[in-house]
Amino acid sequence: MDRNDFWVFGYGSLMWNPGFEVEESRPARLHGFRRALCVRSWVHRGTPDQPGLVLGLDRGGSCWGMAFRVAPERRNAVLDYLRERELVTHVYKERTLPVTLLDGVRAPALAYVIDRAHHQYAGALSVEEAAVTVSTARGKSGPNTEYVANTLAHLREMGIRDHWLEEVGRTVERLTCGG
């Protein structure tokens, strides 16, 4: 692996919709952070009166996602694109973190982690707390339940398990279907 390679780590919609051209993509694990519904959404999946929840990388645990290698000549354009996409409200911090690719090779990758001091940070929620919020929130991009269901469907398609998020999904179904 070339130490000048530029990798981007995706843990949510970036995994199935990176929005930029990649040279290669590989499953990768990020240690020290977990995928969590920890970002309050006041526009796309909720409102100021009834915020929804979207994904962020929060401290603790580990997270399987996708690492994308970007051609050197596209690095600056991809950085510009990602900053426009991910740093709209600055709820995320841009960090370069070591990821472990599926073959065991470690590589530095650009990742966006939650800023715990930001007013949109929802904290470490229980399954029940997250599910109650998700089951009632709706924003301009649709119901928060659709966001969670879509995320889980894509994770399943990619062969990635996220037990906490799966439990949130099951609890949302129980709350919304009365099951």
C-alpha positions in Angstrom: 0.0 0.0 0.0 1.3 3.4 -0.9 1.5 5.7 2.1 0.3 8.6 -0.1 -3.0 6.8 -0.8 -6.0 8.8 0.1 -8.8 6.8 1.8 -12.2 7.9 2.9 -14.2 5.9 5.5 -17.9 5.6 5.2 -20.2 4.3 7.9 -23.7 5.5 6.8 -25.0 6.7 3.4 -21.5 7.3 2.2 -21.1 3.5 2.0 -23.7 3.0 -0.7 -23.8 6.6 -2.1 -20.3 8.1 -1.9 -21.0 10.7 -4.5 -17.4 10.7 -5.9 -15.4 8.5 -8.1 -13.4 5.8 -6.3 -10.4 3.8 -7.4 -11.3 0.9 -5.1 -13.6 0.2 -2.2 -13.0 -2.3 0.6 -14.8 -3.3 3.8 -12.9 -1.8 6.7 -13.2 -1.5 10.5 -12.6 1.6 12.5 -11.7 0.9 16.2 -12.5 3.4 18.9 -15.8 4.6 17.3 -19.2 3.2 16.8 -22.1 3.9 14.4 -24.9 5.6 16.4 -28.1 7.5 16.0 -26.6 10.4 17.9 -27.2 13.5 15.7 -30.4 15.4 16.1 -32.0 16.2 12.7 -34.1 19.3 12.6 -34.6 19.5 8.9 -34.3 16.3 6.9 -35.6 13.7 9.4 -37.3 15.9 12.0 -38.2 19.4 13.0 -37.1 21.8 15.7 -40.1 20.8 17.7 -39.7 17.1 17.1 -36.2 16.3 16.0 -35.3 13.0 14.4 -32.0 11.1 14.6 -29.4 10.4 12.0 -26.1 8.6 12.1 -22.8 9.8 13.5 -19.5 8.1 14.6 -19.4 8.3 18.4 -16.6 7.3 20.7 -16.3 3.7 21.9 -16.5 0.3 20.3 -15.8 -0.3 16.7 -17.6 0.1 13.4 -17.6 -1.8 10.1 -17.9 0.4 7.0 -16.4 0.9 3.6 -13.0 2.5 2.8 -12.7 4.2 -0.5 -9.4 4.9 -2.2 -9.4 8.1 -4.2 -7.0 8.8 -7.1 -4.4 11.4 -6.1 -5.5 13.9 -8.8 -9.1 13.8 -7.4 -8.1 14.3 -3.7 -8.8 18.0 -3.5 -12.1 17.8 -5.4 -13.3 14.9 -3.2 -12.3 16.9 0.0 -14.3 19.9 -1.3 -17.3 17.7 -2.0 -17.1 15.9 1.4 -16.8 19.1 3.3 -19.8 20.6 1.5 -21.8 17.4 2.2 -20.7 16.6 5.8 -19.8 19.9 7.4 -23.1 21.9 6.7 -23.8 22.5 10.4 -20.3 21.4 11.7 -21.9 18.7 13.8 -19.1 16.5 12.5 -15.3 16.9 12.9 -13.0 15.9 10.0 -10.4 13.4 11.3 -7.8 11.1 9.8 -8.1 7.8 11.6 -6.5 4.4 11.1 -8.9 1.8 9.6 -8.2 -1.9 9.2 -9.1 -3.2 5.8 -10.7 -6.7 5.5 -7.3 -8.2 4.5 -5.7 -6.9 7.7 -3.9 -4.0 6.2 -4.1 -0.7 8.1 -4.5 2.6 6.3 -5.2 6.2 7.4 -8.7 7.3 6.3 -10.6 10.5 6.4 -13.7 10.1 8.6 -16.3 12.4 10.0 -16.9 11.9 13.7 -19.5 13.6 15.9 -18.6 16.7 17.8 -19.9 16.0 21.3 -19.9 19.7 22.2 -22.2 20.5 19.3 -25.9 21.4 20.1 -27.1 18.6 17.7 -25.3 15.9 19.6 -28.0 13.7 21.1 -25.7 11.7 23.4 -25.5 8.0 24.0 -29.1 6.9 23.7 -30.6 3.6 24.7 -32.3 1.5 22.1 -35.7 2.5 23.5 -34.9 6.2 23.6 -33.6 6.2 20.0 -36.6 4.1 18.8 -39.2 6.4 20.4 -37.6 9.4 18.8 -37.3 7.7 15.4 -40.8 6.4 15.4 -42.4 9.9 15.7 -40.1 12.2 13.8 -40.6 13.4 10.2 -38.7 16.0 8.2 -38.5 17.4 4.7 -36.8 14.2 3.5 -39.5 12.0 5.0 -40.1 9.9 8.1 -37.2 9.1 10.3 -38.4 5.5 10.3 -37.6 5.3 6.5 -34.1 6.6 7.2 -33.4 3.8 9.7 -35.1 1.1 7.6 -33.1 2.2 4.5 -29.9 2.2 6.4 -30.5 -1.3 7.8 -31.5 -2.6 4.3 -28.2 -1.2 2.8 -26.2 -2.6 5.7 -27.7 -6.1 5.1 -27.0 -5.9 1.4 -23.4 -5.1 2.2 -23.2 -8.0 4.7 -22.6 -5.6 7.6 -24.2 -6.3 11.0 -24.9 -3.5 13.5 -26.7 -5.2 16.4 -27.6 -2.0 18.2 -29.1 -0.4 15.1 -30.9 -3.6 14.2 -32.4 -3.6 17.7 -33.5 0.0 17.3 -35.1 -1.0 14.0 -37.0 -3.9 15.6 -38.2 -1.6 18.4 -39.3 1.0 15.9 -41.3 -1.6 14.1 -42.9 -2.7 17.4 -43.8 0.9 18.3 -45.2 1.8 14.9 -47.0 -1.5 14.1 -48.2 -2.2 17.6 -46.4 -5.6 17.5 
